[in-house]
Amino acid sequence: MSRGWTRGAWALAALAGMVPVAAASGTLTVALNADIRSTEPGVNRDTNSDMVLAQVVEGLVATRADLSVAPMLADRVDMADEGRTYIFHLRDGVRFHDGRVLRAGDVRWSWDHWMDPARNWTCRSFYDGTGRGVKVLSVDTPDDLTVRFTLDRPSAVFLAQMASTQCPLAILSPSSVGADGHWIAPIGTGPFRLGEWRRGQYVMLDRFDGYSARNDEASGLAGGKQALVDQVKFLIVPDVTTSQTALLSGGVDIIPALPAAAGQDLKRFSGVRVHEQELLSWTVLLLQSDDPVLSDVRIRHAVAHAIDRDGIAMVATNGLVTPNPSAVPRVAPQHGPAHDEWPAYDPEKARALLREAGYAGQRIVVQTNRRFPNMFDNAVLIHAYLRDAGFNADLAVLDWASQLSNYQKGRYQLSSFSYSARFDPALTYDALIGDRAKRATAQWYSAQAAALLDRANRSADEVERQAAFDALHHQMAADVPIIGLYNGVAVAATRANVTGFHNWAANLPVLWGVAKEGE
């Protein structure tokens, strides 16, 4: 099982109830580099959407800062039938933003909502048996405070998947949708509720005075949450320089995502605090191995040898992190020396492989965008490295929506990209491994890799899982279906009067517990 859910301790319990909440005041203004994509969790999503909605919705479980899983809306979780059955005992008295009291029927309604194919929920395949995740055979509600999930097989990542930041199994009030099923707004249980969304301008969240906080320590997305401001205003400020100027002048209180160099510049100002955190997210170069040129593994190895990953990581993170070729994050406990092995930077070797493969100068295009500066800068460097090694490489700068759509449809040769945080390495490998004919976002099909991932997904033995992860990376270095560059680094900046702000490895800043002195 995932860390924190061992066979020796099947149940996790934490008392829940109303706890004293400090008086809230003022508005916290947070600069976003782009607007959110939607208000429906896990549907038409990106990192900014995840960040905003994490303040609004909650699940049965949540992830702590140490990456272990804890009960959230559940008071405790029991396991039975050798890990095939999960029984969630709900906290009594939790309210939705519309005043409705949480009951087991709302969990069942939420489950049916997300599993409806018409919703296009990103993570449905993790639960319906069409991907490599489990198949949930049934969701039963024996009483108003008990929900039982029955799986087709044991899973070491079921709870971690439920706590995903990309597509959490968010528990919603049925009033989130209209009578005809159309999406209205997320009516969740979080410490903030959705106020006003003016597209391209701002998203306003209002403090939820009826919030029922847990009485355990806040950690990551888990534990006791206290909203210490009346409102959070996510202000859309696409230009980095403009957001920095607004921070220094007091028009913005928090910039949650900055280029590393910009954060270094802000350290010169006494009225600003800069926060740095290595992340679970993974910045990569996608390779379309079904492409007529890149289908030759020698060409893919040539790409790997052509790229100086140390140089890219140095430029992108201002030297804050070192390269990571592995889908296992450097901050994860499963990352060891085996995960640092990769074809070395060697342009001469790249040229030799191109000659051996009979490469005749076919055009290869690297896709990127300007919305995410690190993706653009990485692509510029990669383009230069490829041309130096003898590739006829071009750079295509697209708008982010187009590049993301191309990723979702598999329409690229090379693409400068990044994967959001996933709390268990098996979930990242699951995003990579699959049949492109069935899932266009899959990067890698290998029967051996699929079998190793199945072991990591099923086994509760951490030694066996570690061996599977080590073998997966060894196979990845041989097949080169993707080139891992580095794990992300979160560089955030706050005004000096902002207290309680912190980031964590998921790169999902939480705004409960954050206040402004003097207000």
Summary of the structure (lengths in Angstrom):
residues: 519
radius of gyration: 22.9
end to end distance: 44.8
largest distance: 70.7
contacts: 1792
relative contact order: 0.16
helix: 29%
strand: 25%
